[in-house]
Amino acid sequence: MSVGIGCSDLVIIGAGPVGLYAAYYSGARGLKTTVVDALPHAGGQITAMYPEKEIHDVAGFASIRGTNLVDNLLLQAGRYNYELRLSEAVSDLERTANGTYRLTTSTGRQLDSRAILIAAGLGKFAPKTLTVAQGSPLEGILHFVPQLSVLDDKHVIIAGGGDSAVDWALAAISRAKSVTIVHRRSMFRAHEASVEEMRMRGVRIIAPGEIQELRGGRAIQAVVVRQPHAEGEILQCDNLILSLGFTSALGPLEQWGIKFTGNHVCVGPDMQTSRELIFAAGDVSEYPGKVRLISVGFGEAAIAVNHIAAALFPHLQLFPGHSTHWTE
């Protein structure tokens, strides 16, 4: 039997960085807010994938660990009352007779809301792997590193060529015995400055190269790397980090009658989707010139919430004024 909890002004789908910042801004605008997330913890992909990594592109922080950023966002959002519901995936959406939206979660709970903000990141995600690693029982094969201490005094090999792979290499180089990164192309997708720093700090780079074999008993002990026109090289390995990206899906959201392009939700300048009072912000949203950065997502959250507040309460101005003048 479904259970109702009363009607919110705004339900935010996703408790990642953008969703948490939206919860703060929604509270500042005086909206009754509920945040719901399928994961058992707040923080979204940061908490699930790279809590120990340093993030360098959030305004006001020269560098901040992922877990610290999430803690700060929770503290900021907590300045105002909001309801946080974790381990609840949103499944169904319907419009009620009085014009509000009714969301049903995986627990059977019903959440009624006047407006919805989708801040679901890339939705449900699963890490990609190497063909040779599929189904491997060997210990020491990692997709994410929840604690950097597991790399201490280890021979670490990283597969991948994007920002995450290079970031793991930079995080590991000061604590591991050795760090090698293997990328199947000669050019990296990661930021050029990070790649240059990796070279300068002594990370061994094999690019192009391909991991062809894993060796070990209970735990991984070595990998065989093959470069073009060369014999396979055996490299000692205690930890193999597979940083190859991930597949994602938005699941039931794709059945909500809103316009999509690929796995992203199309929005206008006010961050509203093709359905009235359903908005989207962060990685999930798409518009011409979109740049997928946390800092951009924060701005999109503020834009969306201010437009939602003005739409729900016409006496409210779109521009909320500066926070130094706000009263709580």
Buried (B, 14 or more C-beta within 10 A) or exposed (E): EEEEEEBBBBBBBBBBBBBBBBBBBBBBBBBBBBBBBBBEEBBBBBBBBBBBBBBEEBEEBEEBBBBBBBBBBBEBBBEBEBBBBEEBBBBEBEEEEEEBBBBBBEEEBBBBBBBBBBBBBBBBBEBBBBEEBEEBEBEBBBBBBBEBEBBEEBBBBBBBBBBBBBBBBBBBBEBBEBBBBBBBEEEBBBBEEBBEBBEEEEBBBBBBBBBBEBBBEEEBBBBBBBBEEEEBEEBBBBBBBBBBBBEBEBBBBEEBEBEBEEBBBBBEEBBBBBBEBBBBBBBBBBBEEEEBEBEBBBBBBBBBBBBBBBBBBEEBEEEBEEEEEEEE
